[in-house]
C-alpha cells in the first residue's frame, strides 16, 4: 500500500499511514493541538524498531524533503534533544537529524535527495528511544514547505493526499456514540441490545479508555445495587479484574472488550477514528465528522441521537452545548509506569533533559510501579495543553528513573529496568456539559432524592491536588498528587445520580455519559470512576431506545416517559431485541438479579437453606463498625463493637410453618473477639442467653454455631440479640439462620 498520493510536483506522506509502524506508536491525543495523529518512538530509553513504507513519487529526480516534527523538550529550554531520529530514503539517511528543532510543531528542512526511481522505501529510524515524533513528510520539487496549519484535515492536506472533498457518508443510525471508554461501551451495547442501530467511534485502536491496557487505571466504583440493581450488568461483562493499577497489559482485557462489542449485530465499530467536527441545525446535532487516523479518510456520521462519551465534552463543545470547566483547583492527568529487576545489571541512559530529580524528590515506586499519583497539569489547559502535560509527566518519570539508576539510588537499582510507561495520558477533569440538573456535593452528601435518580455512585468524593511534600522543586507544575476524600458517600447502596445529568440542556438530541456529565467540580470527584461511568452509558442507551420508539428527545424521557425507562432499567443487562418494534428476549445466561446492596461479596444468603437474616436487616443500637477483613462472612460483611459499649444487634425471624427448627448464629473468629459474647434468644415471653467464645472457630460450615432446636408454630416470631455486655472482647454480629429439622 502506498503512503501518499502524488501531485505533479510533490507528495505528502502522513507518518501514520506507514505500512509498518515497527516499534513506533500511533499517538492521537494531540490532534486538537497540532491537527494530526503522529508516530511516537516510545522506547523507554532504547531505540524502537524502524517504521517503514513504500511510496510512489511523481517522477525520478531531485526533491526537497521537509519533515513535520519538533524538539519535544524545547518548550522548557531543557538541555539535550531526546527525540532524535533519522529519515532514510532507500536505506540512506538524510544528512539532517530530526526532532532537534522547534518548540512548536513545524516543518524541519531536511535538504534534498536525488532518487533514480519513482518507487522508493522510507524508513523512520529512532536514535534514542525517548519519544521522538513524526507527523508527516513532504517531497517537493519547488523547495517550499506547505503551510504549518494545525487545523484538522485542512484543504492543503486533503489536496496533497488526494482525498475526496465529500466525506464518506455513514447514515441511518439511531445513536452515534463518540468515545469508546467505559461510558461509550456501556451506551453502545445498551442501545444496541434495546434495538437501536449504533455507530461507536473511538480514536484509539483499543476500547476501554482509561480502563484499557494503554492507560491501565483499574475499574473502580460498585455496580449492580441501589434503586436499579440491574444497572451495571453490562459493565460486569467487560470490566477488568486487574490486581493493581497499573497492572499487566493482559489484565485489562482489550481483546475481551473488543469481542463483546463486535458480537453486537446492531453496532458498527469505528476504531482509530477521531471526531473533529459537527453539523447542527435548530439546536440539534445532525452529523459528526471523523477521520481515520491511519488513512486520513474522512467520514460523515448521520444519526437521530448522539452521545458525547469523549470525557472532554468535545462533541457538546463543538455543537455549542452549555459547558463549564474549573479555573482553579482542577485535577490533572496521570501517566503511570512500571519497572522490574533483571538477573544482571541493566544500563539506563543519562537524561539531562528530564526533570532534575533525586530520590527524595518523589515517592518511591514500591511494588515496582508508579501509581495514579504521578499526575501533573493541575489548572493547565487539559485540551490544548494535553501534549505538554503528557510530556511533563514523561520528563518526571524518566527523571525519577534516572535518579534510581544513575544518581543516589544507583547502588540499590543496578538490575532495574523500565517495563512500561503510559504514553497515553489518563485525564481526570476537563469540560462538563450542563444538563437540566447540575449535581452538587451537597446533593450527594445530603442524599437528595431526585425522582429520576438511577446510577449508583459509590466512590468517595475524591479530588486531587499537588502534594506539598514534592511540590517545592517545581512549584509551577508539580508532578505528584494527593487525594482528598469526602467519605460521606453511601458506598454500599450508592447515591442515585439523576438521569437529567445525562443530556444537554440546550442541544436537544445530545446525551452525555462519563466524566463530562452535568455535575459540579466537587461532585465529579465521586462520579468519574470507570464502572460508574459505564453505568451512565447503560442508562443512556436504554433512554435512546425510548427516544426512537416515541420519536422524542432525551428530555421527554424524563418528562413524559419515565415509567418506560423505569421498566427498561429493571431488565437484565443481556435482555435483547433486534429492533425497537420487537419484544425483549431474556437469554439463559442472564445474571441473577442483585439486591439493593449489590451482589454479596461473601456467602450468598439466597444459596443457603432455611431463612437467613443478615446484619444489614437487623435492628442496631449503639456504635457498631462494619467489617469485611475476616473472610467467610455472610452477604456483605459483618459488625463488631467493643465490650460493654451498650451496643446491641437484634435479628427478627418468623417461622414459615409449624415444626422443629434449628437456630444458628454466624460469626468469624479472631483473637480480639469476645470469649463470652451474650446471644439472647426470645420466643414469645421465653428468653435464653448463650455465651459464645468468638475466639474459637465456629463448628458449622459457613461460620455458624447452633443455638439449639425449637418447636415453633406457624408465624411464631423469634428474636436473636447479640450484645456487648461483659463480652470479654469485641462482640461480632453477622447473620442468623432458622433451619427446618427434617
ABEGO torsion letter per residue (X at the ends): XBABBBBAABBBBBAAABABAEABBBBAAAAAAAGBBBBBBBAGGBBBBBBBBBBBBABBEBBBBBBBBBBAAAAAGBBEBAABBBBBBGGBBBABBBGABEABBBBBBAEBBBBABABBBBBBBBAAGBGBBBABBBBBAAGBBBBBBABBGBAAAAAAAGBBABBBBBBGBABBBBEABAAAAAAAAAAAAAGBBBBBBBABABBGEAABAAAGBBBBEBBGBEABAABGAAAAAABBABABOBBBAAAAGAAAAAAAAAABAABBBBBGBBBABBBBBGGBBABBBBBBAAAGBBBBBBBABBBBAAGAGAAAAAAGBBBBBBABGBBBBBBBBBBBBBABBBBBBBBAABBBBBAAABBBBBGGBBBAABBBGBGBBAAAAAAAAAAAAAAAAAAAAAAAAABAAAAAAAABBBABBBABBBBABBBBBBBABBBBAAAAAAGBBBAABABBBABBBBBBBBBAAAAAABAABBABBBBBBBAABBAAAEBBBBAAAABBAABAABBBBEAABBBBAAAAAAAABAAAAAAAAAAAAAAAAAAAAAGBBAAAAAAAAAAAAAAAAABBAABBBABAABBBBBBAABBBBBBAAEBBABBBAAABBEBBBBAAABBBBEBBBBBAABBGBBEAEBBBBBBGAGBBBBBBBBBABBEBBBBBBBBBBBAABBABBBBBBBBEABBBBBBBBAABBBABBGGBBBAEBBBBBBGBBBBBBBBABGAGEBBBBABBBBBBBX
